[in-house]
Amino acid sequence: MNAWSLNYRDLMVVRGQYSARMPLPLTPLSDGVGRVVEIGDGVTRVKVGDRVMPIFVQKWLCSMPTEAASKSSLGAGGPGLLAELVVLDEQGLVHTPEYLSDEEAAALPCAALTAWHALVAAGNIQPGNTILTQGTGGVSLFALQLGAIAGARVLITSKSDAKLDRAKKLGAAATINYQATPDWDKAARELTEGTGVDHVIELGGAGTLPRSMKAVRYGGTISLIGVLTGGGEANPTPLLMRNIRLQGVFVGSREMFEAMNRAIELHRLRPVIDRLFPFSDAADAYRYLESAGHFGKICIRR
Ligand SMILES: NC(=O)c1ccc[n+]([C@@H]2O[C@H](COP(=O)([O-])OP(=O)(O)OC[C@H]3O[C@@H](n4cnc5c(N)ncnc54)[C@H](OP(=O)(O)O)[C@@H]3O)[C@@H](O)[C@H]2O)c1
């Protein structure tokens, strides 16, 4: 392994909040990039020297995952990648787009694929659609960048005006500070001439869902992805009264990952890396993630 990236989930894993069934002790982390150093008999998908990214759900190759496959996620369902050498099934690997650095590619397997799954594979996003995405972490900035590739207009929220300025430079059409403007749903409707957005990338979870149901248009989609607000209760009635589609999204399959890589390679998308930590300081990378001061991805490099 040569580079890794952190996701909010990795923080939940080390805090013991992710899954009660986690086998311990466990090598953490789901996302990384490495080179194949040895292969077993009959391996055909990769050869020695190939630069590859392990897929997040190791046994989810295409269509919908089975329950057994969905338990094969790296760094929680089984051992993860924060190690110098790992042993993986050839089926659980995809090749890395050549133009990306190791740390840029390491940013893709969870955050980028989740945004792609939400917007493209399940969301059928169309040119001219308006997306609202929450915060400026990994998934949200990929939603911004992938939404822009798809020809959509992207609204983004953050607690920080400085981060919102950076999001504008990255292509956000409009920004909302959710601390200065707690009724950000109203602001989103105003930015869409009172109609509401076509698609919400819901990263806060139950705590933000009530406002997301107000921010989305009649017949629009909410991709339920995150749990950043930690809990709360949401009344589902607006979903039916306003014909809203609530789509749960769990990362994505190998097939989706390969489709996304073709798109990002074509558009030369560059993942936003906030900070790079050496392998020996991996614990500091987790602490930095916990501070929520980042913009985009936090990576680790050998
Ligand atoms: N379902 C799945 O398959 C899947 C896949 C990936 C991630 N997730 C989930 O998606 C969420 C985001 O993951 P990530 O790795 O992108 O996280 P991350 O990089 O740690 O991003 C966290 C950022 O979200 C923003 N935020 C926090 N609370 C918020 C709130 N109440 N409203 C709006 N924004 C808020 C903050 O940005 P600002 O500083 O800009 O406010 C914070 O820095 C997590 O809950 C994670 O578990 C789920």
The ligand as a Gaussian input file, in Angstrom:
#p B3LYP/6-31G(d) Opt

LIG

0 1
 N      -23.963000       5.564000       3.079000
 C      -22.708000       5.422000       2.685000
 O      -22.338000       4.501000       1.973000
 C      -21.718000       6.454000       3.085000
 C      -20.525000       6.614000       2.378000
 C      -19.655000       7.648000       2.723000
 C      -19.995000       8.485000       3.788000
 N      -21.151000       8.269000       4.471000
 C      -21.551000       9.166000       5.557000
 O      -21.673000      10.472000       5.009000
 C      -21.300000      11.437000       5.963000
 C      -20.165000      12.283000       5.395000
 O      -19.024000      11.467000       5.248000
 P      -17.623000      12.091000       4.831000
 O      -16.619000      11.011000       4.926000
 O      -17.768000      12.875000       3.596000
 O      -17.414000      13.094000       6.076000
 P      -16.316000      14.185000       6.334000
 O      -15.350000      14.277000       5.218000
 O      -15.812000      13.973000       7.714000
 O      -17.190000      15.528000       6.299000
 C      -17.742000      16.050000       7.442000
 C      -18.197000      17.489000       7.130000
 O      -19.605000      17.531000       7.044000
 C      -20.062000      18.789000       7.442000
 N      -21.129000      18.685000       8.448000
 C      -21.068000      18.218000       9.696000
 N      -22.267000      18.336000      10.301000
 C      -23.094000      18.891000       9.386000
 C      -24.459000      19.301000       9.391000
 N      -25.234000      19.156000      10.474000
 N      -24.990000      19.847000       8.273000
 C      -24.223000      19.999000       7.171000
 N      -22.921000      19.634000       7.101000
 C      -22.383000      19.106000       8.200000
 C      -18.859000      19.561000       7.979000
 O      -18.442000      20.418000       6.913000
 P      -18.338000      22.004000       7.093000
 O      -17.158000      22.233000       7.962000
 O      -18.183000      22.515000       5.708000
 O      -19.632000      22.458000       7.724000
 C      -17.854000      18.457000       8.230000
 O      -16.527000      18.885000       8.115000
 C      -20.913000      10.651000       7.224000
 O      -22.042000      10.543000       8.075000
 C      -20.549000       9.282000       6.691000
 O      -20.712000       8.276000       7.657000
 C      -22.010000       7.271000       4.149000

